[in-house]
């Protein structure tokens, strides 16, 4: 599934919920997808700067693709990072670096978050793209 297809799927899923309370409940459900985050990754090096909540992001480069692993101490934030992991994980550095994440606006997430959560979401996206650029540079891909 491409990044575009993953985003389309998310938009379709969120369209099933008519109001934002139900969409927040769905975000909470999505947070349960992030299971098994290794305790060793829960360190200051993996903390995303700019998030009000604690969000840890670990990236691994395997077979020319980046896999992301994440966790958060806040359930809504954990759901948000779960969406990003779903869209951007198991992609090449180029795919991640060049991804236009239009699903965030399309589902209305950008307008239904507090300013601090919006900043945190932007920081998560930025960090994932920085990992992509770093791996691209490191492995010259």
The first five atom37 places (N, CA, C, CB, O) and aatype in JSON, in Angstrom:
{
  "aatype": [20, 20, 20, 20, 20, 20, 20, 20, 20, 20, 20, 20, 20, 20, 20, 20, 20, 20, 20, 20, 20, 20, 20, 20, 20, 20, 20, 20, 20, 20, 20, 20, 20, 20, 20, 20, 20, 20, 20, 20, 20, 20, 20, 20, 20, 20, 20, 20, 20, 20, 20, 20, 20, 20, 20, 20, 20, 20, 20, 20, 20, 20, 20, 20, 20, 20, 20, 20, 20, 20, 20, 20, 20, 20, 20, 20, 20, 20, 20, 20, 20, 20, 20, 20, 20, 20, 20, 20, 20, 20, 20, 20, 20, 20, 20, 20, 20, 20, 20, 20, 20, 20, 20, 20, 20, 20, 20, 20, 20, 20, 20, 20, 20, 20, 20, 20, 20, 20, 20, 20, 20, 20, 20, 20, 20, 20, 20, 20, 20, 20, 20, 20, 20, 20, 20, 20, 20, 20, 20, 20, 20],
  "atom_mask": [
    [1, 1, 1, 1, 1],
    [1, 1, 1, 1, 1],
    [1, 1, 1, 1, 1],
    [1, 1, 1, 1, 1],
    [1, 1, 1, 1, 1],
    [1, 1, 1, 1, 1],
    [1, 1, 1, 1, 1],
    [1, 1, 1, 1, 1],
    [1, 1, 1, 1, 1],
    [1, 1, 1, 1, 1],
    [1, 1, 1, 1, 1],
    [1, 1, 1, 1, 1],
    [1, 1, 1, 1, 1],
    [1, 1, 1, 1, 1],
    [1, 1, 1, 1, 1],
    [1, 1, 1, 1, 1],
    [1, 1, 1, 1, 1],
    [1, 1, 1, 1, 1],
    [1, 1, 1, 1, 1],
    [1, 1, 1, 1, 1],
    [1, 1, 1, 1, 1],
    [1, 1, 1, 1, 1],
    [1, 1, 1, 1, 1],
    [1, 1, 1, 1, 1],
    [1, 1, 1, 1, 1],
    [1, 1, 1, 1, 1],
    [1, 1, 1, 1, 1],
    [1, 1, 1, 1, 1],
    [1, 1, 1, 1, 1],
    [1, 1, 1, 1, 1],
    [1, 1, 1, 1, 1],
    [1, 1, 1, 1, 1],
    [1, 1, 1, 1, 1],
    [1, 1, 1, 1, 1],
    [1, 1, 1, 1, 1],
    [1, 1, 1, 1, 1],
    [1, 1, 1, 1, 1],
    [1, 1, 1, 1, 1],
    [1, 1, 1, 1, 1],
    [1, 1, 1, 1, 1],
    [1, 1, 1, 1, 1],
    [1, 1, 1, 1, 1],
    [1, 1, 1, 1, 1],
    [1, 1, 1, 1, 1],
    [1, 1, 1, 1, 1],
    [1, 1, 1, 1, 1],
    [1, 1, 1, 1, 1],
    [1, 1, 1, 1, 1],
    [1, 1, 1, 1, 1],
    [1, 1, 1, 1, 1],
    [1, 1, 1, 1, 1],
    [1, 1, 1, 1, 1],
    [1, 1, 1, 1, 1],
    [1, 1, 1, 1, 1],
    [1, 1, 1, 1, 1],
    [1, 1, 1, 1, 1],
    [1, 1, 1, 1, 1],
    [1, 1, 1, 1, 1],
    [1, 1, 1, 1, 1],
    [1, 1, 1, 1, 1],
    [1, 1, 1, 1, 1],
    [1, 1, 1, 1, 1],
    [1, 1, 1, 1, 1],
    [1, 1, 1, 1, 1],
    [1, 1, 1, 1, 1],
    [1, 1, 1, 1, 1],
    [1, 1, 1, 1, 1],
    [1, 1, 1, 1, 1],
    [1, 1, 1, 1, 1],
    [1, 1, 1, 1, 1],
    [1, 1, 1, 1, 1],
    [1, 1, 1, 1, 1],
    [1, 1, 1, 1, 1],
    [1, 1, 1, 1, 1],
    [1, 1, 1, 1, 1],
    [1, 1, 1, 1, 1],
    [1, 1, 1, 1, 1],
    [1, 1, 1, 1, 1],
    [1, 1, 1, 1, 1],
    [1, 1, 1, 1, 1],
    [1, 1, 1, 1, 1],
    [1, 1, 1, 1, 1],
    [1, 1, 1, 1, 1],
    [1, 1, 1, 1, 1],
    [1, 1, 1, 1, 1],
    [1, 1, 1, 1, 1],
    [1, 1, 1, 1, 1],
    [1, 1, 1, 1, 1],
    [1, 1, 1, 1, 1],
    [1, 1, 1, 1, 1],
    [1, 1, 1, 1, 1],
    [1, 1, 1, 1, 1],
    [1, 1, 1, 1, 1],
    [1, 1, 1, 1, 1],
    [1, 1, 1, 1, 1],
    [1, 1, 1, 1, 1],
    [1, 1, 1, 1, 1],
    [1, 1, 1, 1, 1],
    [1, 1, 1, 1, 1],
    [1, 1, 1, 1, 1],
    [1, 1, 1, 1, 1],
    [1, 1, 1, 1, 1],
    [1, 1, 1, 1, 1],
    [1, 1, 1, 1, 1],
    [1, 1, 1, 1, 1],
    [1, 1, 1, 1, 1],
    [1, 1, 1, 1, 1],
    [1, 1, 1, 1, 1],
    [1, 1, 1, 1, 1],
    [1, 1, 1, 1, 1],
    [1, 1, 1, 1, 1],
    [1, 1, 1, 1, 1],
    [1, 1, 1, 1, 1],
    [1, 1, 1, 1, 1],
    [1, 1, 1, 1, 1],
    [1, 1, 1, 1, 1],
    [1, 1, 1, 1, 1],
    [1, 1, 1, 1, 1],
    [1, 1, 1, 1, 1],
    [1, 1, 1, 1, 1],
    [1, 1, 1, 1, 1],
    [1, 1, 1, 1, 1],
    [1, 1, 1, 1, 1],
    [1, 1, 1, 1, 1],
    [1, 1, 1, 1, 1],
    [1, 1, 1, 1, 1],
    [1, 1, 1, 1, 1],
    [1, 1, 1, 1, 1],
    [1, 1, 1, 1, 1],
    [1, 1, 1, 1, 1],
    [1, 1, 1, 1, 1],
    [1, 1, 1, 1, 1],
    [1, 1, 1, 1, 1],
    [1, 1, 1, 1, 1],
    [1, 1, 1, 1, 1],
    [1, 1, 1, 1, 1],
    [1, 1, 1, 1, 1],
    [1, 1, 1, 1, 1],
    [1, 1, 1, 1, 1],
    [1, 1, 1, 1, 1],
    [1, 1, 1, 1, 1]
  ],
  "atom_positions": [
    [[0.85, -1.17, 0.0], [0.0, 0.0, 0.0], [0.9, 1.24, 0.0], [-0.97, 0.0, 1.23], [1.84, 1.34, 0.78]],
    [[0.6, 2.17, -0.87], [1.38, 3.4, -0.98], [1.0, 4.39, 0.13], [1.17, 4.05, -2.36], [0.02, 4.18, 0.85]],
    [[1.78, 5.44, 0.26], [1.47, 6.5, 1.21], [0.12, 7.11, 0.87], [2.57, 7.58, 1.22], [-0.69, 7.39, 1.76]],
    [[-0.13, 7.33, -0.4], [-1.41, 7.9, -0.84], [-2.57, 6.99, -0.43], [-1.42, 8.11, -2.37], [-3.58, 7.46, 0.08]],
    [[-2.42, 5.7, -0.67], [-3.49, 4.75, -0.33], [-3.72, 4.69, 1.17], [-3.14, 3.36, -0.86], [-4.86, 4.62, 1.62]],
    [[-2.64, 4.72, 1.93], [-2.78, 4.71, 3.39], [-3.54, 5.94, 3.87], [-1.39, 4.64, 4.07], [-4.39, 5.85, 4.76]],
    [[-3.23, 7.09, 3.28], [-3.92, 8.33, 3.66], [-5.4, 8.26, 3.27], [-3.25, 9.55, 3.0], [-6.27, 8.67, 4.05]],
    [[-5.69, 7.75, 2.09], [-7.07, 7.61, 1.64], [-7.85, 6.7, 2.58], [-7.12, 7.05, 0.21], [-9.01, 6.98, 2.9]],
    [[-7.22, 5.64, 3.03], [-7.87, 4.7, 3.95], [-8.19, 5.4, 5.28], [-6.95, 3.46, 4.2], [-9.27, 5.2, 5.84]],
    [[-7.27, 6.19, 5.78], [-7.5, 6.92, 7.03], [-8.66, 7.9, 6.87], [-6.23, 7.67, 7.47], [-9.53, 7.99, 7.74]],
    [[-8.68, 8.63, 5.77], [-9.77, 9.59, 5.52], [-11.1, 8.85, 5.49], [-9.53, 10.35, 4.18], [-12.09, 9.32, 6.05]],
    [[-11.12, 7.71, 4.83], [-12.36, 6.91, 4.76], [-12.79, 6.44, 6.15], [-12.15, 5.69, 3.83], [-13.97, 6.51, 6.49]],
    [[-11.85, 5.98, 6.94], [-12.17, 5.52, 8.3], [-12.74, 6.65, 9.14], [-10.92, 4.95, 8.97], [-13.74, 6.46, 9.83]],
    [[-12.12, 7.82, 9.09], [-12.58, 8.95, 9.9], [-13.93, 9.49, 9.42], [-11.54, 10.06, 9.88], [-14.68, 10.07, 10.2]],
    [[-14.23, 9.3, 8.14], [-15.5, 9.8, 7.61], [-16.69, 9.03, 8.17], [-15.5, 9.71, 6.09], [-17.83, 9.48, 8.07]],
    [[-16.43, 7.87, 8.76], [-17.5, 7.07, 9.37], [-18.01, 7.66, 10.68], [-17.01, 5.66, 9.61], [-19.06, 7.27, 11.18]],
    [[-17.26, 8.62, 11.23], [-17.62, 9.21, 12.51], [-18.1, 10.64, 12.28], [-16.42, 9.18, 13.51], [-17.32, 11.49, 11.85]],
    [[-19.36, 10.92, 12.57], [-19.93, 12.23, 12.24], [-19.46, 13.39, 13.13], [-21.41, 12.14, 12.3], [-19.44, 14.53, 12.67]],
    [[-19.1, 13.13, 14.36], [-18.69, 14.25, 15.21], [-17.33, 13.99, 15.82], [-19.73, 14.5, 16.33], [-16.81, 12.88, 15.8]],
    [[-16.76, 15.07, 16.37], [-15.38, 14.98, 16.84], [-15.21, 14.19, 18.13], [-14.84, 16.33, 17.03], [-14.12, 13.71, 18.41]],
    [[-16.22, 14.05, 18.9], [-16.09, 13.2, 20.09], [-15.87, 11.75, 19.66], [-17.36, 13.31, 21.01], [-15.06, 11.04, 20.26]],
    [[-16.58, 11.33, 18.63], [-16.4, 9.97, 18.11], [-15.03, 9.81, 17.44], [-17.52, 9.63, 17.1], [-14.41, 8.76, 17.53]],
    [[-14.58, 10.86, 16.78], [-13.26, 10.8, 16.14], [-12.15, 10.72, 17.19], [-13.04, 12.02, 15.23], [-11.16, 10.01, 17.01]],
    [[-12.31, 11.45, 18.3], [-11.34, 11.35, 19.39], [-11.35, 9.93, 19.98], [-11.65, 12.39, 20.5], [-10.3, 9.38, 20.31]],
    [[-12.53, 9.36, 20.11], [-12.64, 7.99, 20.61], [-11.91, 7.03, 19.67], [-14.13, 7.56, 20.76], [-11.24, 6.1, 20.11]],
    [[-12.04, 7.28, 18.37], [-11.35, 6.44, 17.38], [-9.83, 6.63, 17.5], [-11.83, 6.79, 15.94], [-9.08, 5.66, 17.4]],
    [[-9.38, 7.86, 17.72], [-7.94, 8.09, 17.93], [-7.44, 7.29, 19.13], [-7.67, 9.59, 18.14], [-6.34, 6.73, 19.1]],
    [[-8.24, 7.25, 20.18], [-7.88, 6.47, 21.37], [-7.77, 4.99, 21.01], [-8.91, 6.68, 22.5], [-6.86, 4.3, 21.48]],
    [[-8.69, 4.51, 20.2], [-8.64, 3.11, 19.75], [-7.36, 2.86, 18.95], [-9.89, 2.76, 18.9], [-6.71, 1.83, 19.11]],
    [[-7.02, 3.8, 18.09], [-5.81, 3.65, 17.26], [-4.55, 3.61, 18.11], [-5.71, 4.8, 16.26], [-3.55, 2.99, 17.73]],
    [[-4.59, 4.26, 19.26], [-3.41, 4.26, 20.12], [-3.05, 2.86, 20.59], [-3.64, 5.17, 21.33], [-1.89, 2.58, 20.92]],
    [[-4.03, 1.98, 20.63], [-3.79, 0.6, 21.09], [-2.98, -0.2, 20.09], [-5.11, -0.1, 21.34], [-2.45, -1.26, 20.43]],
    [[-2.87, 0.3, 18.85], [-2.08, -0.37, 17.82], [-0.59, -0.33, 18.17], [-2.32, 0.29, 16.44], [0.16, -1.24, 17.82]],
    [[-0.18, 0.73, 18.85], [1.23, 0.87, 19.21], [1.53, 0.01, 20.43], [1.59, 2.36, 19.48], [1.48, 0.48, 21.57]],
    [[1.84, -1.21, 20.18], [2.15, -2.16, 21.25], [3.62, -2.51, 21.21], [1.28, -3.44, 21.12], [4.27, -2.43, 20.16]],
    [[4.14, -2.9, 22.33], [5.48, -3.47, 22.39], [6.63, -2.5, 22.19], [5.58, -4.52, 21.4], [7.71, -2.91, 21.75]],
    [[6.42, -1.23, 22.5], [7.53, -0.29, 22.4], [8.58, -0.69, 23.43], [7.05, 1.2, 22.63], [8.28, -0.78, 24.62]],
    [[9.78, -0.94, 22.97], [10.83, -1.43, 23.85], [11.21, -0.39, 24.9], [12.06, -1.83, 23.04], [11.38, 0.79, 24.58]],
    [[11.33, -0.83, 26.11], [11.67, 0.06, 27.22], [13.0, 0.77, 26.98], [11.73, -0.73, 28.53], [13.18, 1.92, 27.4]],
    [[13.92, 0.11, 26.32], [15.23, 0.71, 26.04], [15.13, 1.93, 25.12], [16.14, -0.33, 25.42], [16.02, 2.77, 25.11]],
    [[14.05, 2.03, 24.34], [13.84, 3.17, 23.45], [13.22, 4.36, 24.18], [12.96, 2.77, 22.28], [13.2, 5.47, 23.65]],
    [[12.72, 4.12, 25.36], [12.05, 5.17, 26.13], [13.13, 5.98, 26.87], [11.01, 4.56, 27.15], [13.32, 5.87, 28.08]],
    [[13.83, 6.81, 26.08], [14.92, 7.61, 26.64], [14.88, 9.03, 26.06], [16.28, 6.94, 26.35], [14.12, 9.31, 25.14]],
    [[15.69, 9.89, 26.61], [15.66, 11.3, 26.18], [16.1, 11.47, 24.73], [16.56, 12.12, 27.09], [15.65, 12.41, 24.06]],
    [[16.94, 10.6, 24.24], [17.39, 10.69, 22.85], [16.22, 10.5, 21.88], [18.48, 9.64, 22.57], [16.21, 11.08, 20.8]],
    [[15.24, 9.7, 22.26], [14.1, 9.41, 21.39], [12.88, 10.29, 21.67], [13.71, 7.97, 21.53], [11.85, 10.15, 21.01]],
    [[12.98, 11.19, 22.64], [11.87, 12.1, 22.92], [11.78, 13.14, 21.81], [12.06, 12.8, 24.3], [12.79, 13.67, 21.35]],
    [[10.57, 13.43, 21.39], [10.36, 14.45, 20.36], [10.24, 15.8, 21.05], [9.08, 14.14, 19.51], [9.38, 16.01, 21.91]],
    [[11.1, 16.71, 20.66], [11.09, 18.07, 21.18], [9.92, 18.82, 20.54], [12.45, 18.81, 20.89], [9.7, 18.73, 19.33]],
    [[9.17, 19.55, 21.35], [8.06, 20.33, 20.82], [6.7, 19.75, 21.14], [8.19, 20.46, 19.35], [5.67, 20.34, 20.82]],
    [[6.69, 18.6, 21.78], [5.43, 17.98, 22.18], [5.19, 18.28, 23.66], [5.43, 16.45, 21.92], [6.1, 18.18, 24.49]],
    [[3.96, 18.64, 23.97], [3.61, 18.88, 25.37], [3.65, 17.56, 26.14], [2.2, 19.54, 25.49], [4.13, 17.51, 27.27]],
    [[3.15, 16.51, 25.52], [3.21, 15.18, 26.1], [4.57, 14.57, 25.79], [2.05, 14.27, 25.57], [5.31, 15.08, 24.95]],
    [[4.87, 13.5, 26.45], [6.09, 12.78, 26.11], [5.77, 11.85, 24.95], [6.65, 12.0, 27.34], [4.86, 11.02, 25.03]],
    [[6.55, 11.99, 23.88], [6.41, 11.14, 22.71], [7.8, 10.63, 22.37], [5.77, 11.9, 21.49], [8.73, 11.4, 22.19]],
    [[7.91, 9.32, 22.29], [9.18, 8.69, 21.94], [9.05, 8.13, 20.54], [9.57, 7.58, 22.95], [8.04, 7.51, 20.19]],
    [[10.08, 8.34, 19.73], [10.09, 7.84, 18.36], [11.43, 7.2, 18.09], [9.8, 8.98, 17.35], [12.48, 7.81, 18.27]],
    [[11.38, 5.96, 17.65], [12.59, 5.23, 17.28], [12.45, 4.84, 15.81], [12.79, 3.97, 18.2], [11.39, 4.4, 15.37]],
    [[13.53, 4.99, 15.07], [13.53, 4.62, 13.65], [14.63, 3.59, 13.41], [13.73, 5.86, 12.75], [15.72, 3.68, 13.97]],
    [[14.32, 2.63, 12.56], [15.3, 1.62, 12.18], [15.32, 1.52, 10.66], [14.98, 0.24, 12.83], [14.27, 1.51, 10.01]],
    [[16.51, 1.44, 10.11], [16.69, 1.33, 8.66], [16.99, -0.13, 8.34], [17.83, 2.27, 8.15], [18.04, -0.65, 8.7]],
    [[16.06, -0.77, 7.64], [16.2, -2.18, 7.3], [15.77, -2.38, 5.84], [15.34, -3.08, 8.26], [14.69, -1.96, 5.44]],
    [[16.62, -3.02, 5.07], [16.32, -3.32, 3.67], [15.9, -2.08, 2.88], [15.23, -4.37, 3.59], [14.94, -2.11, 2.11]],
    [[16.63, -0.99, 3.1], [16.43, 0.28, 2.4], [15.12, 0.98, 2.73], [16.51, 0.05, 0.93], [14.68, 1.87, 2.01]],
    [[14.5, 0.56, 3.83], [13.26, 1.19, 4.28], [13.38, 1.54, 5.76], [12.04, 0.28, 4.04], [14.15, 0.93, 6.5]],
    [[12.61, 2.53, 6.17], [12.62, 2.96, 7.56], [11.35, 2.46, 8.24], [12.72, 4.51, 7.66], [10.24, 2.61, 7.73]],
    [[11.55, 1.86, 9.38], [10.43, 1.44, 10.23], [10.44, 2.31, 11.47], [10.52, -0.08, 10.59], [11.48, 2.51, 12.11]],
    [[9.26, 2.83, 11.81], [9.13, 3.68, 12.98], [8.42, 2.93, 14.1], [8.37, 4.96, 12.64], [7.51, 2.14, 13.87]],
    [[8.87, 3.21, 15.32], [8.24, 2.67, 16.53], [8.03, 3.86, 17.44], [9.13, 1.55, 17.22], [8.92, 4.7, 17.61]],
    [[6.85, 3.94, 18.04], [6.54, 5.13, 18.83], [5.69, 4.78, 20.03], [5.82, 6.17, 17.98], [5.07, 3.72, 20.11]],
    [[5.68, 5.71, 20.98], [4.83, 5.6, 22.16], [4.65, 7.0, 22.73], [5.45, 4.62, 23.23], [5.42, 7.92, 22.43]],
    [[3.63, 7.16, 23.54], [3.38, 8.44, 24.21], [2.71, 8.17, 25.54], [2.49, 9.37, 23.32], [2.08, 7.13, 25.74]],
    [[2.86, 9.12, 26.44], [2.2, 9.0, 27.74], [0.8, 9.61, 27.72], [3.05, 9.67, 28.81], [0.1, 9.58, 28.73]],
    [[0.39, 10.17, 26.57], [-0.95, 10.76, 26.42], [-1.7, 10.0, 25.33], [-0.87, 12.29, 26.09], [-1.19, 9.83, 24.22]],
    [[-2.88, 9.57, 25.64], [-3.62, 8.65, 24.77], [-3.99, 9.26, 23.41], [-4.87, 8.19, 25.47], [-3.88, 8.58, 22.39]],
    [[-4.43, 10.51, 23.36], [-4.77, 11.15, 22.09], [-3.51, 11.33, 21.24], [-5.46, 12.54, 22.33], [-3.51, 11.07, 20.04]],
    [[-2.45, 11.76, 21.88], [-1.17, 11.94, 21.19], [-0.66, 10.61, 20.66], [-0.14, 12.57, 22.12], [-0.11, 10.53, 19.56]],
    [[-0.86, 9.57, 21.43], [-0.44, 8.23, 21.0], [-1.23, 7.81, 19.76], [-0.63, 7.2, 22.15], [-0.67, 7.17, 18.87]],
    [[-2.5, 8.16, 19.7], [-3.31, 7.88, 18.51], [-2.82, 8.66, 17.3], [-4.76, 8.2, 18.78], [-2.8, 8.14, 16.19]],
    [[-2.41, 9.9, 17.53], [-1.9, 10.73, 16.43], [-0.6, 10.15, 15.88], [-1.68, 12.18, 16.91], [-0.43, 10.07, 14.67]],
    [[0.31, 9.76, 16.76], [1.57, 9.21, 16.28], [1.36, 7.84, 15.66], [2.59, 9.12, 17.44], [2.11, 7.44, 14.77]],
    [[0.33, 7.11, 16.1], [0.0, 5.83, 15.47], [-0.4, 6.03, 14.01], [-1.14, 5.13, 16.24], [-0.04, 5.23, 13.15]],
    [[-1.13, 7.1, 13.74], [-1.51, 7.41, 12.35], [-0.26, 7.7, 11.51], [-2.48, 8.63, 12.3], [-0.14, 7.22, 10.38]],
    [[0.65, 8.48, 12.05], [1.88, 8.81, 11.32], [2.73, 7.57, 11.08], [2.68, 9.85, 12.08], [3.28, 7.4, 9.99]],
    [[2.85, 6.71, 12.08], [3.6, 5.48, 11.92], [2.96, 4.62, 10.83], [3.68, 4.69, 13.26], [3.66, 4.04, 9.99]],
    [[1.66, 4.56, 10.84], [0.92, 3.76, 9.83], [1.19, 4.27, 8.42], [-0.6, 3.81, 10.12], [1.36, 3.47, 7.5]],
    [[1.23, 5.57, 8.24], [1.42, 6.14, 6.91], [2.88, 6.1, 6.47], [0.91, 7.58, 6.88], [3.17, 5.83, 5.31]],
    [[3.81, 6.37, 7.4], [5.21, 6.56, 7.0], [6.14, 5.38, 7.27], [5.74, 7.73, 7.7], [7.25, 5.35, 6.74]],
    [[5.72, 4.42, 8.05], [6.6, 3.29, 8.36], [6.72, 2.35, 7.16], [6.08, 2.52, 9.59], [5.8, 2.23, 6.35]],
    [[7.86, 1.71, 7.07], [8.17, 0.75, 6.01], [8.2, 1.43, 4.64], [7.14, -0.38, 6.01], [7.71, 0.89, 3.65]],
    [[8.78, 2.61, 4.61], [8.93, 3.4, 3.39], [10.4, 3.74, 3.19], [8.07, 4.71, 3.45], [11.2, 3.68, 4.13]],
    [[10.75, 4.09, 1.97], [12.11, 4.52, 1.69], [12.32, 5.93, 2.25], [12.41, 4.47, 0.15], [11.35, 6.67, 2.46]],
    [[13.56, 6.3, 2.49], [13.82, 7.67, 2.95], [13.24, 8.73, 2.01], [15.32, 7.89, 3.1], [12.69, 9.73, 2.47]],
    [[13.35, 8.52, 0.7], [12.79, 9.47, -0.26], [11.28, 9.6, -0.13], [13.14, 9.06, -1.68], [10.74, 10.7, -0.15]],
    [[10.6, 8.46, 0.0], [9.14, 8.49, 0.14], [8.73, 9.32, 1.36], [8.58, 7.06, 0.24], [7.79, 10.12, 1.3]],
    [[9.43, 9.11, 2.46], [9.09, 9.81, 3.7], [9.41, 11.31, 3.58], [9.85, 9.2, 4.89], [8.58, 12.16, 3.91]],
    [[10.61, 11.61, 3.1], [11.04, 13.01, 3.0], [10.14, 13.81, 2.07], [12.48, 13.07, 2.5], [9.91, 15.0, 2.3]],
    [[9.62, 13.18, 1.03], [8.81, 13.88, 0.04], [7.31, 13.74, 0.27], [9.15, 13.37, -1.33], [6.52, 14.27, -0.51]],
    [[6.91, 13.06, 1.31], [5.48, 12.81, 1.55], [4.73, 14.1, 1.88], [5.3, 11.8, 2.69], [5.16, 14.89, 2.72]],
    [[3.63, 14.29, 1.22], [2.69, 15.36, 1.54], [1.6, 14.72, 2.38], [2.1, 16.06, 0.23], [0.81, 13.93, 1.86]],
    [[1.53, 15.04, 3.64], [0.58, 14.4, 4.55], [-0.73, 15.19, 4.58], [1.18, 14.31, 5.98], [-1.05, 15.88, 5.55]],
    [[-1.47, 15.06, 3.51], [-2.73, 15.8, 3.35], [-3.87, 15.23, 4.19], [-3.14, 15.8, 1.9], [-4.87, 15.91, 4.41]],
    [[-3.74, 13.99, 4.67], [-4.82, 13.38, 5.43], [-5.1, 14.15, 6.73], [-4.49, 11.93, 5.75], [-6.24, 14.15, 7.22]],
    [[-4.08, 14.79, 7.29], [-4.25, 15.53, 8.55], [-5.29, 16.63, 8.39], [-2.9, 16.13, 9.01], [-6.16, 16.81, 9.24]],
    [[-5.19, 17.36, 7.29], [-6.16, 18.42, 7.02], [-7.5, 17.83, 6.57], [-5.62, 19.37, 5.93], [-8.56, 18.31, 6.97]],
    [[-7.44, 16.79, 5.76], [-8.67, 16.21, 5.19], [-9.59, 15.65, 6.28], [-8.3, 15.1, 4.19], [-10.81, 15.74, 6.16]],
    [[-9.02, 15.08, 7.33], [-9.89, 14.55, 8.4], [-10.21, 15.63, 9.44], [-9.21, 13.35, 9.1], [-11.0, 15.41, 10.35]],
    [[-9.6, 16.8, 9.28], [-9.89, 17.92, 10.17], [-9.09, 17.92, 11.46], [-11.32, 17.91, 10.51], [-9.37, 18.69, 12.38]],
    [[-8.08, 17.07, 11.52], [-7.28, 16.96, 12.73], [-6.58, 18.28, 13.05], [-6.25, 15.84, 12.59], [-6.49, 18.68, 14.21]],
    [[-6.11, 18.96, 12.02], [-5.38, 20.21, 12.22], [-6.25, 21.31, 12.85], [-4.82, 20.7, 10.9], [-5.71, 22.19, 13.52]],
    [[-7.56, 21.27, 12.65], [-8.42, 22.32, 13.19], [-9.1, 21.92, 14.5], [-9.47, 22.68, 12.18], [-9.73, 22.75, 15.14]],
    [[-8.98, 20.66, 14.89], [-9.64, 20.19, 16.11], [-8.67, 19.85, 17.24], [-10.47, 18.98, 15.8], [-9.04, 19.2, 18.21]],
    [[-7.45, 20.3, 17.09], [-6.45, 20.09, 18.14], [-6.16, 21.41, 18.83], [-5.15, 19.47, 17.57], [-6.27, 22.48, 18.23]],
    [[-5.79, 21.32, 20.08], [-5.33, 22.53, 20.78], [-4.02, 22.97, 20.11], [-5.13, 22.26, 22.33], [-3.36, 22.17, 19.45]],
    [[-3.65, 24.23, 20.28], [-2.4, 24.71, 19.69], [-1.18, 23.88, 20.12], [-2.18, 26.16, 20.06], [-0.27, 23.65, 19.32]],
    [[-1.15, 23.44, 21.37], [0.0, 22.65, 21.83], [0.03, 21.28, 21.16], [-0.04, 22.49, 23.36], [1.1, 20.78, 20.82]],
    [[-1.15, 20.66, 20.97], [-1.18, 19.37, 20.28], [-0.84, 19.54, 18.8], [-2.57, 18.7, 20.43], [-0.17, 18.69, 18.22]],
    [[-1.3, 20.63, 18.19], [-0.95, 20.9, 16.79], [0.56, 21.05, 16.62], [-1.67, 22.17, 16.28], [1.15, 20.53, 15.68]],
    [[1.17, 21.78, 17.57], [2.63, 21.92, 17.53], [3.31, 20.57, 17.7], [3.11, 22.89, 18.63], [4.31, 20.28, 17.04]],
    [[2.77, 19.74, 18.58], [3.33, 18.42, 18.79], [3.22, 17.55, 17.55], [2.63, 17.74, 19.95], [4.16, 16.83, 17.2]],
    [[2.08, 17.62, 16.88], [1.89, 16.85, 15.64], [2.9, 17.3, 14.59], [0.45, 17.01, 15.1], [3.5, 16.46, 13.91]],
    [[3.08, 18.6, 14.45], [4.06, 19.12, 13.5], [5.48, 18.65, 13.86], [4.01, 20.67, 13.46], [6.28, 18.34, 12.98]],
    [[5.77, 18.59, 15.15], [7.09, 18.13, 15.6], [7.29, 16.65, 15.29], [7.26, 18.37, 17.1], [8.4, 16.23, 14.94]],
    [[6.23, 15.86, 15.42], [6.33, 14.43, 15.08], [6.64, 14.25, 13.61], [5.01, 13.7, 15.44], [7.53, 13.48, 13.25]],
    [[5.91, 14.96, 12.75], [6.13, 14.87, 11.3], [7.55, 15.3, 10.97], [5.1, 15.74, 10.53], [8.26, 14.65, 10.21]],
    [[7.97, 16.42, 11.56], [9.31, 16.94, 11.31], [10.38, 15.92, 11.7], [9.53, 18.24, 12.09], [11.33, 15.7, 10.95]],
    [[10.22, 15.29, 12.86], [11.22, 14.32, 13.31], [11.28, 13.11, 12.39], [10.91, 13.87, 14.74], [12.36, 12.6, 12.1]],
    [[10.13, 12.65, 11.92], [10.11, 11.5, 11.01], [10.81, 11.84, 9.69], [8.66, 11.04, 10.74], [11.54, 11.02, 9.14]],
    [[10.58, 13.05, 9.21], [11.23, 13.48, 7.96], [12.73, 13.68, 8.18], [10.58, 14.78, 7.44], [13.52, 13.42, 7.28]],
    [[13.12, 14.15, 9.37], [14.54, 14.29, 9.67], [15.25, 12.93, 9.71], [14.73, 15.01, 11.0], [16.38, 12.8, 9.24]],
    [[14.58, 11.94, 10.26], [15.14, 10.58, 10.22], [15.35, 10.14, 8.78], [14.2, 9.58, 10.96], [16.38, 9.57, 8.44]],
    [[14.37, 10.42, 7.92], [14.47, 10.02, 6.51], [15.67, 10.69, 5.85], [13.18, 10.39, 5.76], [16.43, 10.04, 5.13]],
    [[15.84, 11.97, 6.09], [16.96, 12.71, 5.5], [18.29, 12.17, 6.05], [16.83, 14.22, 5.79], [19.26, 12.03, 5.3]],
    [[18.32, 11.88, 7.34], [19.55, 11.36, 7.95], [19.93, 10.0, 7.37], [19.38, 11.24, 9.48], [21.1, 9.77, 7.04]],
    [[18.96, 9.1, 7.25], [19.25, 7.79, 6.67], [19.63, 7.9, 5.19], [18.04, 6.87, 6.84], [20.5, 7.17, 4.71]],
    [[18.97, 8.79, 4.48], [19.3, 8.99, 3.07], [20.74, 9.44, 2.92], [18.35, 10.04, 2.43], [21.46, 8.95, 2.05]],
    [[21.17, 10.36, 3.78], [22.54, 10.86, 3.75], [23.52, 9.78, 4.19], [22.67, 12.09, 4.64], [24.55, 9.57, 3.54]],
    [[23.2, 9.1, 5.27], [24.11, 8.08, 5.82], [24.36, 6.94, 4.84], [23.53, 7.51, 7.12], [25.49, 6.48, 4.69]],
    [[23.3, 6.48, 4.19], [23.42, 5.32, 3.3], [23.48, 5.69, 1.82], [22.27, 4.39, 3.53], [23.51, 4.83, 0.95]],
    [[23.49, 7.02, 1.55], [23.6, 7.51, 0.18], [22.58, 6.87, -0.75], [25.0, 7.25, -0.34], [22.9, 6.38, -1.83]],
    [[21.32, 6.9, -0.3], [20.24, 6.31, -1.11], [19.32, 7.39, -1.65], [19.43, 5.3, -0.28], [18.35, 7.08, -2.35]]
  ]
}
